[in-house]
Every structure is written in structure tokens, then in C-alpha cells.
Amino acid sequence: MQYQSFPEVRGDSRSQEKLKALRLPSLKDKSFLDVGCNEGYFCGYASFDGAARVVGIDRSAEAIGRARARFPECEFFQQSWDVLPEGPFDVILLASALHYAEDQAALIARLMDALTPSGTLVLEIGLADSGKNEWVKVKRSIDERLFPTRAKLREVLDPYAWKIIGHSVQQQGDPVGRIVVHVSRLKPFAVLVLGEPGSGKTTFCRRVFGGKDVPVIAGDVVYTWILQGKAKASETLATVVRESFETTRLSALTDRVFAEGLAGELFDVWCDLAGGRDFVLESYLPEVHHGRLKDHLEGRGYVPVMVNWSTEVSMAGAHEAAKRARGYTDALVRRFADQPSDRISVVRCAKRSARAASMRWHFDGPRHFQSLGSEPQLGVIGWVMPKELELIASIRCYVRGAGVNALHDLNAHRPDVVKAVLGNESEVPAAAVRCGFRFDVPAAAIGKGVEIGFVVDGEEVPAVKIGMNVRRDEPLDGLKRKLKAWRRLVWS
Ligand SMILES: C[S@@+](CC[C@H](N)C(=O)[O-])C[C@H]1O[C@@H](n2cnc3c(N)ncnc32)[C@H](O)[C@@H]1O
């Protein structure tokens, strides 16, 4: 009986049409196995397409004899598919033969086991027409065979990744429709979100993966886990992380990891944390390293999926931000040096009595060198706390100067001060919480100078003198030096 068709002989099956429908992947340099290969039509094609190894098996001695004669460059074995030739194979074909198997699901499982990790099983099969999940016995002209319904096929292929590629060529007298399915092993996905710092990676991951079961592994967090011993890393990698960890400059640490040839070890830490399951990697990684990461993930059995987008405004690097801030401070120094002064001076009173030493206070405002502005009143805000807490209720603030002589009660609750100064002392009198003051002083009085202090148990404790800082009298260089010193303090 002639089943397959060749240019010089026409068989029952339109082999060239079937070949088109199979949509085989490129077989160049691949290993190929045709199970139920008949006269070797598809093995011949694999050889033609450049496959490195081509094997065909069929239980029919006649078919194998003809196949060997046609394609001597291929390996043919007359044997049942109950035992498969030594593999693994990149591509396995089972065409128009599954219905001959006694246990069709078991044959599919066996073929899947014979694939390389990235291999593809190409199935060409008949599909019974029923809405149920069942094997349907179908009467054909020559015999009666079981064919799966779509639901049954879905169940059998559930442990794998699969796709129905399309219809196959029908054969005369076919009682069922034929389809082509490509099946491969299920692999975990590694979703790679590797954009620039500030590009919105964290927001994307939170919005898209936040509520899902897919863990998001953040590169910077992994560095802290390595530091804390929560993520297992080699001693060499852990040492580099310890030496170069700086929260604002993690990209420099990553650069060093790559420069020292430890990229693979870092990738392994990420993969180990994912534990062979789908995961999202959220980490800045310079583009030059993306290919390397993808290869590594594939080698570890993952399917890398790159998520890319572009942002118009992205965050400045830490180094760049610091440089710009310094430049701005320089500009401010230059600018103030040329402007008329309306600056307030706030100076602590020098006299330190025993009473003063038994108290703590702080003026939150006004601040030394603050601008007086055009408001008619200057707000004074602060707090005072005597060591002898019971005195607090008697304390008042006095303001004295040209045209002002005022007394103000403590009038503001400052639980923040109580916590910072007294800590968790359990016996804090309720009055102590009211240790803050907030009152206004006429701006006009500031020009001539005012003294502010406290009256405690009848005794005056001078605290600060507030006046105008006549900047024009101050040499320009002195001001610049002051501001530069301040800048050094902030940035050093
Ligand atoms: C309908 S033909 C399909 C041939 C080829 N796959 C094609 O599509 O052109 C089915 C083939 O499967 C082979 N076959 C059936 N049962 C088999 C088994 N248990 N082991 C190996 N081959 C088998 C038959 O000998 C036959 O050549």
C-alpha cells in the first residue's frame, strides 16, 4: 500500500500539503525524530532542511525498507513506539498515527520526555466532534479507532505548553477533522523589568503584579538581603556587595559586580530566590548586560520576557543630582551677595544663669538669617522645658524692646517635644505637654531689636535677641565664606 506521496508516486496522503500544514520549525542543526515515519517523507525533509540527526521509526518492515532506500543518510529503525530511540530530540513528529496507540496519553507523555528542554512535539491528529471530555470511537472504512475531543486534548496536554497551529490536510474518507498542534515543556517565565532608575518600574510591578501570586524580585532589595545573609551568595559576591553597598549608588555596585566577573553569580542568586517558578525581576541593569542575563535565564530553564517602555522624564542619577544641587547653592550665594539685606539676626543671649542651666528651650522660628518679608508681625514659635517639671505651669515668655513689653503664656501642645526631651517617662505631668509657645512680635520692633526670654518662678531668663542683620555692613567675602561653610556642612 502506498501511503505517502512523492513526486513520482501518488499515495493516499497528500504529503506535501501535510508538510505545509505541519509548520515545522527550522530543523537546521537540530535532531529530528519521526514516529510512525512510514516511507520517510518527513525524515527526507528534515535532512533537506539541514538537520544534524534524523531518525525515523515505524513498526512496518516494508515502510522502513523503502525509507532506508530513499534516504540512506537518515537512521531508520523498524520498531514500535513503545520504546523510543536514544534521544533527546529537538523536534519529534507524530503524524496521523496517535489513534493507533493503545494508550494515547501515555504515548504523548513518552514523546514529551524524549524532547530536549526547549524541544517541540508536532502532533497531527484527528479530533472527534463532541462537546464532552472523552475519547470517541470513530468507525473508519478500514477499522474503528478512538479520537480525542477538543476537551480531552486540552486535558491530556494540560501539563505542557501547547498551541493548535491550524487544520491539517484532509484525506479521502476521513471521518474526523485533522489539526496540527505544537507542544513543548512548560517553562517558568522571568519577566524582566530592567528600566532606568525613576522610569516607573516599581509602580508598574505593583500595579500589574501586586495582587498576583508572582513574586517580584527587586535587585536593590536582593543586595540588602545578601548583606543581611537572607539571600545565599558566594563569599566573593557577598564581599563585593559589602564593600560597595551604598543605597544611593547601587548602579555603581552592579557595575563592579560585572567588572569582577560575578554577573553569573548575581543572576543565580535571583534565580534561586525565584525557585524555578514564574517571577518578575525589577532591577536597573545597563542595556549591554541584557543579552547576558537572557542567556543565563534560558540556561536555567526560564523563558525571559522583556518589558520595555520609554519615559520622557526620568530621575537624575544620585551623582548628577548632587552636582546640580551644589551648583544651585553656588548660584544662591552669588545671587544673595548682590541683593539688599532684609535679614533677621537671631542670637542667643550670652548670660547663663543657674536657672538657665536648669532649662532647655528651642526657637523653631524665626531662624537666623531668615528674611523679614513685608508682614506687619513676625511669628515666634518654640518650646521650653524646665528640669523641674512642676515649674512649667508658671513659665511665661517675655518680649522686651522699643515699644514692646509683653508677657505670653505657654499656649501650644508639643507632644513631639515631650517625647524627644523626656522620652518614655511615665510620670509626665499633663501641663508639661503644653510647653510650646507661639506669639507675634510687631515687625517694626525688630529693626531696633527685641529680647525674648522666660519668666520662671519670678526670675527672668533671657533667651534670644532678635534684630536686623544689616548685611550691607558685612563684607561680601564674609557672607560668601559663611554660606560656603554651610554648604560644606550640608554636603560633606
Ligand atoms: C497513517 S500512517 C502515517 C505515516 C506518516 N506519519 C505520515 O503522516 O505520512 C501511520 C504509520 O504509523 C505506523 N505505526 C502504527 N502503529 C505503530 C506503532 N505501534 N509503532 C510504530 N509505528 C506504528 C504505521 O506503520 C504507519 O506507517
The ligand as an SDF file (V2000), in Angstrom:
LIG
                    3D

 27 29  0  0  0  0  0  0  0  0999 V2000
   -1.2560    6.6770    8.7420 C   0  0  0  0  0  0  0  0  0  0  0  0
    0.4040    6.3090    8.7260 S   0  0  0  0  0  0  0  0  0  0  0  0
    1.1790    7.9080    8.9060 C   0  0  0  0  0  0  0  0  0  0  0  0
    2.5540    7.9470    8.3170 C   0  0  0  0  0  0  0  0  0  0  0  0
    3.2520    9.2820    8.4320 C   0  0  0  0  0  0  0  0  0  0  0  0
    3.3910    9.6710    9.7870 N   0  0  0  0  0  0  0  0  0  0  0  0
    2.5410   10.3350    7.6740 C   0  0  0  0  0  0  0  0  0  0  0  0
    1.7980   11.0870    8.2560 O   0  0  0  0  0  0  0  0  0  0  0  0
    2.7290   10.3900    6.4500 O   0  0  0  0  0  0  0  0  0  0  0  0
    0.6810    5.6030   10.3230 C   0  0  0  0  0  0  0  0  0  0  0  0
    2.0280    4.9410   10.4560 C   0  0  0  0  0  0  0  0  0  0  0  0
    2.1890    4.5670   11.7980 O   0  0  0  0  0  0  0  0  0  0  0  0
    2.8360    3.3340   11.8780 C   0  0  0  0  0  0  0  0  0  0  0  0
    2.5050    2.7020   13.1640 N   0  0  0  0  0  0  0  0  0  0  0  0
    1.3180    2.2910   13.6320 C   0  0  0  0  0  0  0  0  0  0  0  0
    1.4540    1.7870   14.8760 N   0  0  0  0  0  0  0  0  0  0  0  0
    2.7420    1.9000   15.2120 C   0  0  0  0  0  0  0  0  0  0  0  0
    3.4880    1.5650   16.3630 C   0  0  0  0  0  0  0  0  0  0  0  0
    2.9030    0.9950   17.4230 N   0  0  0  0  0  0  0  0  0  0  0  0
    4.7980    1.8400   16.3880 N   0  0  0  0  0  0  0  0  0  0  0  0
    5.3950    2.3970   15.3100 C   0  0  0  0  0  0  0  0  0  0  0  0
    4.7510    2.7330   14.1980 N   0  0  0  0  0  0  0  0  0  0  0  0
    3.4250    2.4860   14.1260 C   0  0  0  0  0  0  0  0  0  0  0  0
    2.2550    2.6000   10.7090 C   0  0  0  0  0  0  0  0  0  0  0  0
    3.0630    1.5150   10.3210 O   0  0  0  0  0  0  0  0  0  0  0  0
    2.2000    3.6810    9.6660 C   0  0  0  0  0  0  0  0  0  0  0  0
    3.3270    3.7330    8.8610 O   0  0  0  0  0  0  0  0  0  0  0  0
  1  2  1  0
  2  3  1  0
  2 10  1  0
  3  4  1  0
  4  5  1  0
  5  6  1  0
  5  7  1  0
  7  8  2  0
  7  9  1  0
 10 11  1  0
 11 12  1  0
 11 26  1  0
 12 13  1  0
 13 14  1  0
 13 24  1  0
 14 15  1  0
 14 23  1  0
 15 16  2  0
 16 17  1  0
 17 18  1  0
 17 23  2  0
 18 19  1  0
 18 20  2  0
 20 21  1  0
 21 22  2  0
 22 23  1  0
 24 25  1  0
 24 26  1  0
 26 27  1  0
M  CHG  2   2   1   9  -1
M  END
$$$$
